[in-house]
Structure formats: C-alpha cells, structure tokens
Amino acid sequence: MTGRIIGQDHAIAEFVEAERSGRFHHAWLLTGPRGVGKATLAWAIARWLLSGAASDDLSVPDGDPAARRLAALSEPALQLIRRPWDDKASRLRAEITVDEIRRLLSFFHMSATDGGRRIAIVDAADEMNTAAANALLKVLEEPPRDGLILMIAHQPARLLPTIRSRCRTLRLNPLTPDQMTEALSGLGVSEDAEALAALSGGSVGEALRLSGQDGLTRYQQIVDLFGTLPRMDRLAAARLADAAAGRANADGDPFDLMVTLLDRFLTRTARAGLMGAPLPQAARHEGALMARISPNDQAARDWAGAQARLSARARSGRAVNLDPAALVMDMLTELAHLPPAQSALPAKG
C-alpha cells in the first residue's frame, strides 16, 4: 500500500503539475494493467496531499503524522471503498455494493464541517455493481468541496461512460525489464527478472504471483513440451496436465496458473509470428521454438484463434467442476493438431 513507485514518473509529474496549476480535477481515474502500481500511486497521492509536502515526487518527510495515520488506516480525512466482507460466505463479496458508496456520501457530508481536503480511494472502481456505479455518478455530478476521488480501474471500459467522462485519466504503463529488475530486487525476488518481465507483461504484481507459484518452471515445461512438435510427447503432456489438478491454496490455484501460462504462450507465439521477430525470451529456447511453429501471419492467426477459443472453453469447464487435468489435456491435444503445429519441422539436435 505504501511502497515505492517505480516506472511511473510521467504519471507522478502529471498529477503534481495539475495540483499546482490551479486546474485540479475532483476525480481521477488511475488505469493500466494489474500490478503496475495503481493502488501504490493512489496511496502516495493521498499521503502527499494530506501531509502538505512540497516535493515533486510525492515523497513525504519521515515520521509525518498523516503518513503514519494512513499506514494504520486511521486517517479521518481518507475513506477507502472496496469490496465488503461477506460474513456468511467468509470471503469478500464479488462486487462493491451500493452500501459502500453510501458510506462515501456520508463521509463527504459529515467531514465537510471539519474543513481541509478529504480523499476517497475506490479500489477498484470496475468492481462496482450497477447500483453502486449509479450512486457514485451522483457524487461525481455534484462533487464535494475540497473532495478528491481516486478511482483505480483495471478495466475502465467496464465503467459507465458517464463516470469516465467526469474523471481525468491517469494511465500507468507496464514496467520495462530494467524497472522490473529494480522493483523485484527491492522486493527480495531473486528469480530471472528479465524472464518474469516478459511473462508478466511488465506487471510487478503478476510477476510476484508467478514467482510465488513457480511459474517460470511451469512455463519452461510448456516450452519444452511444444518443442516436441509436430509429434507432441504425450507422456510429458500428461504430466503437465496432472500438475494442473492440485488443490488451490494460499499461493494460488494450479489450474488457473496453467491456463494463464498456456494463454501467455499462445499469445506470445501469435505475436512472434505477426512481428516476424523474436520477443524477449521468458524461457530457454523459446525464441527458436516460436520462429519454428509460428513463421508467418497465417500461423500466428491460427495460434491466436486457438488461444481465445481454448481458454474460454477451459475456464467454462472449470466453472462447472470438470476435471482440471482432463481440461488441460484436451487443450494440449487440440493444440498439437493445429495446422502450424503439424507442419512444424522437428527440432534439430
């Protein structure tokens, strides 16, 4: 929540310039892929504004009282809106409900007499249900004096157009490999940062998830398996499918990880064929493999079509409790019979 922001200097500069220009907007939409620092930036903005710091990079002095209160979630000038806890199900609800937005209305109304800036963070705005979105729209239509709403959105297209039109967008970019190396090193991750950057799309959050679930090893197994084309090694395929059948735990769901990694492999294979050039490698021999099995636009389209079709089928099957190993094996079997897979020359040596 209060970590260092890496790779988003442009967004920081844009916000600071807007605040100092006198043209400060009452609502900001922080967008970009998951895991690139949107929530970190929102909390850094809140600390900076509530502390009254004069820095250009959103830093605040050590020991600042507002920063300490924010870290303890006890700052009265800030309201955090997120999915509520469901006591009956013992888990977070799937959506932000209208009751949470009503808390926001009450926050702005009751704190108005205290004076000073008041800040709300909505994390994440694209998780609001319809009633909550309509209630938030009313707040945006009549913005509270000295109020600021910071909305985090992973998929801003899911928001009402009328909500998007009343916000200023601040887009955060995926991190570069060098920035990923810096970020992951600071978090104590010792794995191959370049491979994690390639596989995670420049998202620190996704890189941490992959690292925690041994994602690089699993992805290498996928690359090695497809290296046996055009006659896929069925025993290796069965071992990979069985690995998806493990029980979900605090680290994650093995099936979700496997389908995600297959998605990434197919997407990267399609991109390599369309670009006609190798991508930054996420596994040993990946570049040579993709050049072999996706040599042209037609092969790239075949792989891209398979990705969209098989991913949706696998996740739908899992939603109705079909066997995860069987679902993954079906995916691999169909991929082994795609035209580009059958026409691929066997690997030499």
Secondary structure, 3 states (H helix, E strand, C coil): CCCCCCCCHHHHHHHHHHHHHCCCCCEEEEECCCCCCHHHHHHHHHHHHHHCCCCCCCCCCCCCHHHHHHHCCCCCCEEEECCCEECCCCEECCCECHHHHHHHHHHHHHHHHHCCCEEEEEECHHHECHHHHHHHHHHHHCCCCCEEEEEEECCHHHCCHHHHHCCEEEECCCCCHHHHHHHHHHCCCCCCHHHHHHHHCCCHHHHHHHHHCCHHHHHHHHHHHHCCCCCCCHHHHHHHHHHCCCCCECCECHHHHHHHHHHHHHHHHHHHHHHCCCCCCCCCCHHHHHHHHCCCHHHHHHHHHHHHHHHHHHHHHHHCCCCHHHHHHHHHHHHHCCHHHHHCCCCCC
